[in-house]
């Protein structure tokens, strides 16, 4: 299931107090434990949340994240690593918004699974409506990364986009990573686009330097420790790269945008992701390490 990373709602503008959190001094693992106890929803509540998102937003990308420009960056980054002829599994495909775009850009055989049946319904409807633009029709089914039934070593590429962060604790997240890795062919790629604690902390540190409040983690997410992810897949996989594809975009939209609005006393909703400002920043190449969302590229040995 896709997730809304550092989510800005289209329907309301977060206030300064809503974004504020008292900084936590300690290790990432200690912070993770405290955050889980204080804020994180149960797995059942998370599933209910995404079911409601599917009902409200239908085939819109807002069903998984209101920031369409960030989604487009993500799609472009992943599509660059897909090749004609690939057999691809998209775990947590949501309403198929990204899955169908992958199929439109590359001549691939792609199967999307999601644990919310309403999402799968919308994914099938999207694929049917756009079938004339697709070289091959994507396949969609209900499936859960925590009980993955796909055959081992079956796919050239396995894609997980904002999926692992929707699992409540690290043991469950680690098991899901291993399950996703199990179905990758030897020599194939595991492509994980997930929010990380390191990127989130650096972005908030940047904001803090300029007097901006912290952006909180959504209660339905548990961001990943990059080192934990690398260690979990160290047996059987080589880390090819971690692409910070959203760094420039996040600085432009999460730091410079609110500062400019503040300096000009402009009456704008800085959390509105549909603004031309966001679209312009999405065209720039990535620099630095300030994006919460990153793409891990692992190659199976």
C-alpha positions in Angstrom: 0.0 0.0 0.0 1.3 3.4 -1.0 1.7 5.9 1.8 1.7 9.6 2.3 5.2 10.5 3.3 5.4 13.8 5.3 1.9 14.1 4.0 0.3 17.4 3.2 -3.5 17.2 3.0 -5.2 18.8 0.1 -8.2 19.6 2.3 -6.6 21.6 5.1 -3.4 23.6 5.7 -1.3 22.3 8.6 -0.8 24.9 11.2 2.6 25.6 12.8 1.5 23.8 16.0 0.3 20.8 14.0 3.8 20.4 12.5 5.7 20.9 15.7 7.3 18.1 17.7 9.7 18.3 20.5 13.1 17.2 19.1 14.2 13.8 20.4 17.8 13.5 21.5 19.0 9.9 21.3 19.7 7.1 18.8 17.4 6.4 15.9 16.5 3.0 17.4 15.5 4.6 20.8 13.5 7.2 18.9 11.7 4.4 16.9 10.7 2.6 20.1 9.3 5.7 21.7 7.5 6.8 18.6 5.8 3.4 18.2 4.5 3.5 21.7 3.3 7.1 21.5 1.8 7.5 18.0 1.7 4.5 15.7 -1.6 3.0 14.7 -2.2 -0.7 14.8 -2.0 -2.7 11.6 -5.8 -3.0 11.6 -6.2 0.8 11.9 -3.7 1.3 9.1 -5.6 -1.1 6.8 -8.8 0.8 7.7 -7.2 4.1 6.9 -6.1 3.0 3.4 -9.5 1.4 2.7 -11.1 4.8 3.4 -8.5 6.5 1.2 -9.4 4.2 -1.6 -13.1 4.9 -1.2 -12.6 8.7 -1.0 -10.1 9.2 -3.8 -10.9 6.3 -6.2 -8.4 6.3 -9.1 -6.7 9.6 -8.1 -3.0 9.4 -7.0 -4.2 11.2 -3.8 -5.4 7.7 -2.7 -1.8 7.0 -1.7 -0.2 10.5 -1.5 -1.5 14.0 -2.2 1.8 15.1 -3.6 1.5 14.2 -7.3 4.7 15.9 -8.3 6.6 13.7 -5.8 4.9 10.6 -7.2 5.9 11.5 -10.7 9.5 11.8 -9.6 9.3 8.4 -8.0 7.7 6.8 -11.1 10.4 8.3 -13.3 13.2 7.0 -11.0 11.8 3.5 -10.9 10.9 3.4 -14.6 14.5 4.1 -15.4 15.4 0.8 -13.9 12.8 -1.3 -15.7 13.6 -2.7 -19.2 11.5 -4.1 -22.0 10.8 -7.8 -21.5 11.0 -7.6 -17.7 8.6 -9.5 -15.5 7.7 -7.1 -12.7 5.9 -7.5 -9.4 4.5 -4.3 -7.8 3.9 -5.1 -4.1 1.4 -2.7 -2.5 0.3 -1.2 -5.8 -2.5 0.8 -4.3 -5.0 1.9 -7.0 -2.5 1.1 -9.8 -1.6 4.7 -10.5 2.2 4.0 -10.7 1.8 0.4 -12.0 -0.1 1.5 -15.1 2.4 4.2 -15.8 5.2 1.7 -15.6 3.3 -0.4 -18.2 2.8 2.6 -20.4 6.5 3.5 -20.4 8.0 0.0 -20.8 7.0 -3.2 -22.6 6.9 -5.2 -19.5 4.8 -7.9 -17.9 3.7 -6.4 -14.6 1.5 -7.8 -11.8 0.3 -5.5 -9.0 -0.9 -6.7 -5.6 -2.5 -4.8 -2.7 -4.0 -5.9 0.6 -7.0 -3.5 0.2 -9.6 -5.0 -2.2 -11.1 -1.5 -3.0 -7.6 -0.4 -4.2 -7.4 -3.4 -6.4 -10.8 -2.7 -7.8 -9.7 0.8 -8.8 -6.5 -0.5 -10.2 -8.3 -2.9 -12.5 -10.6 -0.1 -13.6 -7.7 2.2 -14.4 -5.9 -0.4 -16.5 -9.1 -1.2 -18.4 -9.7 2.5 -19.1 -6.2 3.0 -20.4 -5.7 -0.3 -22.2 -5.3 1.3 -25.6 -2.2 3.1 -24.4 -0.5 0.0 -22.9 1.7 -2.5 -24.7 0.6 -5.1 -22.2 -2.2 -5.1 -19.8 -1.2 -5.1 -16.1 -2.6 -7.8 -13.9 -4.0 -6.9 -10.4 -4.9 -9.1 -7.5 -5.3 -8.9 -3.7 -2.1 -9.8 -1.9 -0.2 -9.0 1.3 3.5 -8.6 1.6 3.3 -10.1 5.2 1.8 -13.3 3.7 3.3 -13.2 0.2 2.1 -16.1 -2.0 4.2 -15.4 -5.1 6.6 -18.1 -6.3 10.3 -17.8 -5.4 12.8 -16.4 -7.9 10.0 -15.5 -10.3 10.5 -11.8 -11.1 13.2 -9.7 -12.8 12.2 -6.7 -10.8 10.2 -6.4 -7.6 8.9 -2.9 -6.7 7.8 -1.8 -3.3 6.6 1.8 -3.1 5.9 3.2 0.3 4.8 -0.3 1.5 7.3 -1.3 4.2 6.7 1.9 6.2 3.1 0.9 6.7 4.1 -2.0 8.9 4.1 -1.2 12.5 7.4 -2.6 13.9 10.9 -3.5 12.6 10.5 -7.3 13.0 7.5 -7.2 10.7 9.2 -4.8 8.3 12.3 -7.0 8.2 10.2 -10.1 7.4 8.4 -8.2 4.6 11.7 -7.2 3.1 12.9 -10.8 3.1 9.6 -11.9 1.6 9.9 -9.4 -1.2 13.5 -10.4 -1.8 12.5 -14.1 -2.0 10.5 -13.6 -5.2 13.3 -11.8 -7.1 15.3 -13.8 -9.7 19.0 -14.2 -9.1 20.6 -11.1 -10.8 17.3 -9.3 -10.6 16.5 -6.0 -8.7 14.6 -5.2 -5.6 13.5 -1.6 -5.9 12.4 -0.1 -2.6 11.0 3.5 -2.6 10.5 4.1 1.1 10.8 7.0 3.6 13.8 6.9 5.9 14.5 8.2 9.3 17.8 9.6 8.2 16.3 11.7 5.3 13.4 12.8 7.5 15.7 13.9 10.3 18.0 15.8 7.9 15.1 17.6 6.4 13.8 18.7 9.8 17.3 19.8 10.8 17.3 22.0 7.7 13.9 23.4 8.6 15.0 24.0 12.2 18.0 26.1 11.1 15.5 28.6 9.7 13.0 28.5 12.6 10.5 26.2 10.9 8.7 23.5 13.0 9.4 19.8 12.5 7.2 17.9 10.0 5.8 15.0 12.0 5.7 11.4 10.9 2.2 10.3 10.0 0.8 7.9 12.6 0.2 5.2 10.0 3.9 5.1 9.1 7.1 3.8 10.7 10.0 5.2 8.6 13.0 2.9 8.0 16.5 3.1 9.3 18.7 2.9 6.2 21.3 0.9 8.0 18.7 -1.7 9.2 17.4 -2.1 5.7 21.0 -2.7 4.3 21.8 -5.2 7.1 18.5 -7.1 6.6 19.3 -7.7 3.0 23.0 -8.2 3.3 22.8 -11.9 2.9 21.8 -12.6 -0.7 21.7 -9.1 -2.0 24.2 -6.4 -3.0 23.2 -2.8 -2.5 23.7 -1.1 -5.8 22.7 2.4 -4.8 20.4 4.6 -2.6 19.0 7.3 -4.9 18.1 10.5 -3.2 15.8 11.4 -6.0 13.5 13.7 -3.9 16.1 15.8 -2.1 16.0 19.0 -4.2 12.2 18.8 -4.4 11.8 18.4 -0.6 14.1 21.4 0.0 12.2 23.5 -2.5 8.7 22.6 -1.2 9.3 21.8 2.5 11.9 24.5 3.3 12.1 27.3 0.7 8.4 27.5 0.0 7.2 28.1 3.6 10.1 30.5 4.2 9.1 32.5 1.1 5.5 32.6 2.1 6.5 33.7 5.6 8.8 36.4 4.4 6.2 37.8 1.9 3.3 37.3 4.3 1.7 35.6 1.4 -1.8 34.2 1.7 -1.1 30.8 0.2 -1.5 27.3 1.4 2.2 26.2 1.5 1.0 22.6 1.9 -0.8 22.6 -1.5 1.1 20.1 -3.7 -0.7 21.2 -6.8 0.9 24.6 -7.0 3.2 25.5 -10.0 5.9 26.0 -7.4 5.9 22.3 -6.7 5.7 21.3 -10.4 8.7 23.5 -11.2 10.9 22.1 -8.4 10.1 18.6 -9.6 11.9 19.4 -12.9 15.2 20.0 -11.2 17.9 17.4 -10.7 18.4 16.0 -7.2 21.1 17.4 -5.0 22.0 16.5 -1.4 20.4 14.2 1.1 17.3 16.0 2.3 14.5 13.9 0.8 12.5 11.8 3.1 11.7 9.4 0.2 14.6 7.4 -1.2 15.0 4.6 -3.7 17.0 1.5 -2.5 18.3 -0.6 -5.4 19.4 -4.1 -4.4 20.6 -6.8 -6.8 20.0 -10.4 -5.9 23.2 -12.6 -5.9 
